[in-house]
Amino acid sequence: MAWEQPPENSLDALLHGMRFSDGVEFDLRLSADEELVVYHDSITADGRYTECVEASTMPDYVCTLDDLLAESGFVEPWVSEGKFACIELKMPHPSSGKVGGMFSAEAKIDHLRRMIEMVDESVGSLGISPSGSVVYSFEPRLLKAAARTDSELRFARLVPYLRPWGSSFVKRVFASPYFIGLSLPRLMSMQRKAGAPMLPAALDYLDGSKRHFTIGTTVGLHGRHLTNLTRKRKGFPVYVWPAHIRVERAILDAGLTAISDELSPEVHTLPTGEPRWLRPATQPLDDEVRAQLDATPEDGHADAIRRLQREVAPWSELSGTERRVFIESWRKRWIWERSLDSLMSEASESSMPWEVSRIIGHRGAGRTYGAG
């Protein structure tokens, strides 16, 4: 049977993403009855503000964070196999009455603080590697909220800033001044100074004509613009969203992480003609195997990929020496600034350094418009 994409952020979608890629990204909201629910939109399909709805009356495919963490098929790869989770905290619509309107900073900080503490309580006891997850948000006050907790989770700002209300078009219009005023190198510098472990950044900073509109050094996925990016980045992790499949290989070849909306296990060939390997971090291919796969004729991609999925050892089964060889190769290729010893201190059967390039399933198995 043909693969059918499950609704975004659903339990099925998140289990799929955790199985077929290097990890998942998902959205959390705080329901009216103080449950963390995995849901994206500020307003439900029947017109209710999400934070004003009890978790039990959400659509059937909506799960709570506790439901998700009760699934061994989600938790085991996360804890034991080096898989990664991007956890996005969503803010209520200003008209919901949950954060005191548009200009109530303290209410927003307190709302985020409560969410962070709940995530920390649920996730903190699982034994996940410190480099195995990040909590991020478009809300500029995220780091202030995190500072008011005892959480040891890592935090980062999503950029450019998108308001928690309005259509996608309106959000992009209001985000334009922020986008133009800050180039990707400047954003990386800001994230470093703030202590963030990575930068989640829109694809527009790297692909298409819009990247030329930003003030500062222009970077990209090819040629001198890629050289600019690699030298400025020095290994600082950049997670690109949405990572369209047409540029997926370029993102990975640049040493970046792709947050993908296309996770069909039936897609074996990229639009650019290369074979598609969905687990570049948690089932890494060495240079020789990668070259052999790339040399495979297009009509042989599916069989070659299935064979390698059986034969190539996952990260969790590599020896310390084998992991070191991969990290040393990646460090040299992308000019990571951290020492090899520092990188290896984060490398084990269940963890890997922040710098490693991955494919992450956006909202589990990819965005499904209007589904959540």
C-alpha positions as CSV (number, residue, x, y, z in Angstrom):
1,M,0.0,0.0,0.0
2,A,1.1,3.5,-0.7
3,W,2.3,5.6,2.2
4,E,-0.3,8.0,3.5
5,Q,1.0,11.0,5.4
6,P,-0.4,11.2,9.0
7,P,-1.7,14.6,10.3
8,E,1.1,16.9,11.5
9,N,2.0,16.7,15.1
10,S,-0.1,13.5,15.6
11,L,1.3,10.6,17.4
12,D,1.6,8.6,14.2
13,A,3.5,11.4,12.5
14,L,5.9,11.8,15.4
15,L,6.6,8.1,15.6
16,H,7.2,8.0,11.8
17,G,9.6,10.9,12.0
18,M,11.5,9.4,14.8
19,R,11.8,6.1,13.0
20,F,12.7,7.3,9.5
21,S,14.8,10.4,10.1
22,D,17.3,11.8,12.7
23,G,14.6,13.2,14.9
24,V,11.5,15.4,14.9
25,E,10.2,18.9,15.5
26,F,6.9,19.4,17.2
27,D,4.7,22.2,18.7
28,L,3.4,22.5,22.2
29,R,0.5,24.5,23.6
30,L,-0.9,24.8,27.1
31,S,-4.6,23.7,27.1
32,A,-7.3,25.2,29.3
33,D,-6.9,22.3,31.8
34,E,-3.1,22.8,32.1
35,E,-2.0,20.0,29.8
36,L,0.8,20.3,27.2
37,V,-0.8,19.4,23.9
38,V,1.0,18.8,20.7
39,Y,-0.7,21.3,18.4
40,H,0.3,24.1,16.1
41,D,-2.5,26.5,15.4
42,S,-3.7,29.3,17.8
43,I,-7.3,28.6,16.7
44,T,-8.9,25.2,16.3
45,A,-10.8,24.2,13.2
46,D,-14.1,25.0,14.9
47,G,-13.0,28.5,15.8
48,R,-12.0,28.1,19.4
49,Y,-8.8,29.5,20.9
50,T,-6.6,26.5,21.5
51,E,-5.5,27.6,25.0
52,C,-9.2,27.9,25.9
53,V,-9.9,24.2,25.0
54,E,-9.5,21.3,27.3
55,A,-7.1,18.6,26.1
56,S,-9.8,15.9,26.1
57,T,-12.0,17.9,23.7
58,M,-9.2,18.5,21.1
59,P,-9.4,16.5,17.8
60,D,-8.8,12.8,18.1
61,Y,-5.3,13.0,16.5
62,V,-4.1,15.6,19.0
63,C,-2.0,14.0,21.7
64,T,-0.6,15.4,25.0
65,L,3.1,15.5,25.7
66,D,2.6,12.7,28.3
67,D,0.9,10.6,25.6
68,L,3.9,11.0,23.4
69,L,6.4,10.2,26.1
70,A,4.5,7.0,27.0
71,E,5.4,5.6,23.5
72,S,8.5,3.5,23.6
73,G,8.8,3.9,19.8
74,F,9.3,7.6,20.4
75,V,11.3,7.6,23.6
76,E,13.7,4.7,23.0
77,P,15.3,6.2,19.8
78,W,15.5,9.6,21.5
79,V,17.2,8.2,24.7
80,S,19.3,5.4,23.2
81,E,20.0,6.1,19.6
82,G,21.1,9.7,19.4
83,K,17.8,11.0,17.8
84,F,17.0,14.7,18.3
85,A,13.9,16.7,19.2
86,C,13.1,20.3,18.5
87,I,10.4,21.4,20.9
88,E,8.6,24.6,19.9
89,L,6.6,26.5,22.5
90,K,3.6,28.2,21.0
91,M,2.1,31.4,22.5
92,P,-1.7,32.0,22.8
93,H,-3.6,34.3,20.4
94,P,-3.7,37.8,22.0
95,S,-7.5,37.7,22.0
96,S,-7.6,34.5,23.9
97,G,-7.3,36.3,27.2
98,K,-4.6,34.0,28.4
99,V,-1.6,36.3,28.3
100,G,-3.2,39.7,29.0
101,G,-3.3,41.0,25.4
102,M,-0.5,42.0,23.0
103,F,1.5,44.2,25.4
104,S,1.6,42.2,28.6
105,A,5.2,41.2,28.8
106,E,5.1,39.7,32.3
107,A,2.1,37.5,31.5
108,K,3.9,36.2,28.4
109,I,7.0,35.4,30.4
110,D,5.0,33.6,33.1
111,H,3.1,31.6,30.5
112,L,6.4,30.4,28.9
113,R,7.9,29.8,32.4
114,R,5.1,27.4,33.2
115,M,5.4,25.6,30.0
116,I,9.2,25.2,30.4
117,E,8.8,23.8,33.9
118,M,6.2,21.3,32.6
119,V,8.4,20.2,29.7
120,D,11.4,19.9,32.1
121,E,9.4,17.8,34.5
122,S,8.2,15.4,31.8
123,V,11.5,15.2,29.8
124,G,14.1,15.7,32.5
125,S,13.7,12.2,34.0
126,L,14.2,10.4,30.7
127,G,17.9,10.5,30.6
128,I,18.2,12.3,27.3
129,S,21.6,13.6,26.3
130,P,22.1,17.3,26.9
131,S,22.8,17.6,23.1
132,G,19.7,15.7,22.3
133,S,17.0,18.4,22.3
134,V,16.4,22.1,22.1
135,V,13.4,24.2,23.2
136,Y,12.7,27.2,21.0
137,S,10.0,29.8,20.3
138,F,9.2,32.8,18.2
139,E,8.4,34.7,21.5
140,P,11.4,37.1,22.1
141,R,11.0,36.6,25.9
142,L,11.8,32.9,25.8
143,L,15.3,33.3,27.4
144,K,13.9,35.5,30.2
145,A,11.3,32.9,31.0
146,A,14.0,30.1,30.9
147,A,16.2,32.1,33.3
148,R,13.3,32.0,35.9
149,T,13.4,28.2,36.0
150,D,15.9,25.6,37.1
151,S,15.7,23.8,33.8
152,E,18.9,22.4,32.3
153,L,17.3,22.2,28.8
154,R,18.8,24.3,26.1
155,F,17.0,27.2,24.5
156,A,17.1,29.2,21.3
157,R,15.1,31.9,19.5
158,L,13.3,31.2,16.2
159,V,14.1,33.7,13.5
160,P,12.8,35.8,11.8
161,Y,10.2,36.7,14.5
162,L,6.6,35.7,13.5
163,R,3.6,37.0,15.4
164,P,1.4,34.4,17.1
165,W,-1.6,35.6,15.1
166,G,-2.7,36.5,11.6
167,S,-2.5,34.7,8.3
168,S,0.8,33.3,7.0
169,F,1.0,36.3,4.6
170,V,0.4,38.9,7.3
171,K,3.0,37.2,9.5
172,R,5.6,37.3,6.7
173,V,4.9,41.0,6.0
174,F,5.4,41.9,9.7
175,A,8.6,39.8,9.8
176,S,10.2,41.5,6.8
177,P,11.9,44.4,8.6
178,Y,13.5,41.9,11.1
179,F,14.6,39.7,8.2
180,I,16.1,42.5,6.2
181,G,17.9,44.1,9.2
182,L,19.7,40.9,10.4
183,S,21.8,38.8,8.1
184,L,22.4,35.1,9.0
185,P,26.0,35.8,10.2
186,R,24.7,38.4,12.6
187,L,22.0,36.1,13.8
188,M,24.5,33.4,14.5
189,S,26.6,35.9,16.5
190,M,23.5,37.0,18.5
191,Q,22.7,33.3,19.3
192,R,26.2,32.6,20.4
193,K,26.3,35.6,22.7
194,A,22.9,34.5,24.2
195,G,24.3,31.0,24.9
196,A,22.0,29.3,22.5
197,P,23.3,25.9,21.2
198,M,22.0,26.4,17.6
199,L,20.2,28.8,15.3
200,P,16.8,27.8,13.8
201,A,16.6,29.9,10.6
202,A,14.3,30.3,7.7
203,L,15.4,28.9,4.3
204,D,15.1,32.4,2.8
205,Y,18.4,33.3,4.5
206,L,20.1,30.7,2.3
207,D,18.1,30.2,-0.8
208,G,16.4,32.4,-3.4
209,S,16.6,36.1,-4.1
210,K,15.5,37.2,-0.6
211,R,18.8,36.4,0.9
212,H,20.4,39.3,-1.0
213,F,18.0,41.7,0.8
214,T,19.5,41.2,4.2
215,I,21.9,43.8,5.6
216,G,25.4,42.3,6.0
217,T,27.3,39.4,4.5
218,T,25.3,37.4,2.0
219,V,25.5,33.6,2.5
220,G,24.0,30.7,0.6
221,L,24.3,27.0,-0.3
222,H,26.6,27.3,-3.3
223,G,29.9,28.9,-4.4
224,R,31.4,31.8,-2.6
225,H,28.3,32.4,-0.6
226,L,28.6,28.9,0.8
227,T,32.3,29.6,1.5
228,N,31.2,32.8,3.4
229,L,28.7,30.7,5.4
230,T,31.2,28.0,6.3
231,R,33.8,30.5,7.5
232,K,31.4,32.6,9.4
233,R,29.7,29.6,11.0
234,K,32.7,27.7,12.2
235,G,30.5,24.7,12.9
236,F,27.8,26.6,14.8
237,P,24.6,24.5,14.1
238,V,22.0,26.0,11.8
239,Y,18.6,24.2,11.5
240,V,16.9,25.3,8.2
241,W,13.1,25.4,7.9
242,P,11.3,24.6,5.8
243,A,14.0,22.5,4.1
244,H,12.4,22.0,0.7
245,I,13.4,18.6,-0.9
246,R,14.9,20.4,-3.9
247,V,17.6,21.9,-1.7
248,E,17.9,19.1,0.9
249,R,21.1,17.7,-0.4
250,A,22.7,21.2,-0.7
251,I,21.7,21.8,2.9
252,L,23.3,18.6,4.1
253,D,26.4,19.1,1.9
254,A,26.8,22.5,3.6
255,G,26.9,20.8,7.0
256,L,23.5,22.2,8.1
257,T,20.4,20.5,9.5
258,A,17.3,20.2,7.3
259,I,13.9,20.4,9.0
260,S,11.9,18.6,6.3
261,D,8.2,18.6,5.3
262,E,8.8,15.6,3.1
263,L,9.4,12.4,4.9
264,S,7.8,9.8,2.6
265,P,9.7,6.5,2.9
266,E,8.8,6.0,-0.8
267,V,11.0,8.9,-2.1
268,H,14.4,7.4,-2.9
269,T,15.5,10.0,-5.4
270,L,15.8,13.8,-4.9
271,P,14.5,16.2,-7.5
272,T,18.2,17.0,-8.1
273,G,18.8,13.4,-9.1
274,E,20.8,12.2,-6.0
275,P,19.7,9.2,-3.9
276,R,18.0,10.3,-0.7
277,W,19.4,9.1,2.7
278,L,17.1,10.1,5.5
279,R,19.4,9.4,8.5
280,P,22.7,11.2,7.8
281,A,23.5,11.5,11.5
282,T,22.0,8.4,13.2
283,Q,23.0,6.0,10.4
284,P,25.9,7.9,8.8
285,L,27.5,6.8,5.5
286,D,31.3,7.1,5.2
287,D,32.8,8.8,2.1
288,E,33.3,5.6,0.2
289,V,29.8,4.2,0.8
290,R,28.3,7.7,0.0
291,A,30.2,7.8,-3.2
292,Q,29.0,4.3,-4.2
293,L,25.4,5.3,-3.5
294,D,25.7,8.5,-5.4
295,A,27.1,6.5,-8.4
296,T,24.1,4.2,-8.4
297,P,21.8,4.7,-11.4
298,E,18.5,6.3,-10.6
299,D,16.4,3.2,-11.2
300,G,18.6,1.4,-8.6
301,H,18.3,3.9,-5.8
302,A,15.4,2.2,-4.0
303,D,17.2,-1.2,-3.8
304,A,20.5,0.3,-2.9
305,I,19.0,2.3,-0.1
306,R,17.1,-0.6,1.3
307,R,20.3,-2.7,1.3
308,L,22.3,0.0,3.0
309,Q,19.6,0.4,5.7
310,R,20.1,-3.2,6.5
311,E,23.9,-3.2,6.3
312,V,25.2,0.2,7.6
313,A,25.6,0.3,11.4
314,P,23.6,3.0,13.2
315,W,25.4,5.5,15.3
316,S,24.4,3.7,18.5
317,E,26.3,0.6,17.4
318,L,29.5,2.2,16.2
319,S,32.7,1.8,18.3
320,G,34.3,4.8,19.9
321,T,37.0,4.7,17.2
322,E,34.5,4.7,14.4
323,R,32.6,7.6,15.9
324,R,35.8,9.5,16.2
325,V,36.6,9.0,12.5
326,F,33.3,10.4,11.5
327,I,33.6,13.4,13.8
328,E,37.1,14.1,12.7
329,S,36.0,14.0,9.0
330,W,33.1,16.3,9.6
331,R,35.1,18.7,11.7
332,K,37.7,19.0,8.9
333,R,35.2,19.4,6.1
334,W,33.1,22.1,7.7
335,I,35.8,23.8,9.7
336,W,34.3,23.2,13.1
337,E,36.0,25.4,15.7
338,R,35.7,23.2,18.7
339,S,38.5,20.8,19.4
340,L,38.2,17.1,18.6
341,D,38.4,16.3,22.3
342,S,35.6,18.7,23.1
343,L,33.4,17.2,20.4
344,M,34.2,13.6,21.5
345,S,33.1,14.5,25.0
346,E,29.5,14.7,23.6
347,A,29.8,11.6,21.5
348,S,28.5,8.2,22.8
349,E,26.2,5.5,21.6
350,S,23.3,7.7,22.6
351,S,24.5,11.2,21.8
352,M,26.5,13.2,19.3
353,P,27.9,16.8,19.1
354,W,25.6,19.7,18.4
355,E,27.4,20.4,15.2
356,V,26.3,17.2,13.4
357,S,24.2,17.6,10.3
358,R,20.7,15.9,10.4
359,I,17.4,15.5,8.8
360,I,14.6,16.4,11.2
361,G,10.9,15.6,10.5
362,H,8.9,18.9,10.7
363,R,5.9,18.3,12.9
364,G,6.8,14.6,12.8
365,A,6.3,13.5,9.2
366,G,5.9,17.0,7.6
367,R,3.4,19.8,7.6
368,T,-0.1,19.0,6.6
369,Y,-1.9,22.2,5.9
370,G,-5.0,22.8,8.0
371,A,-4.5,19.7,10.1
372,G,-3.1,21.3,13.2
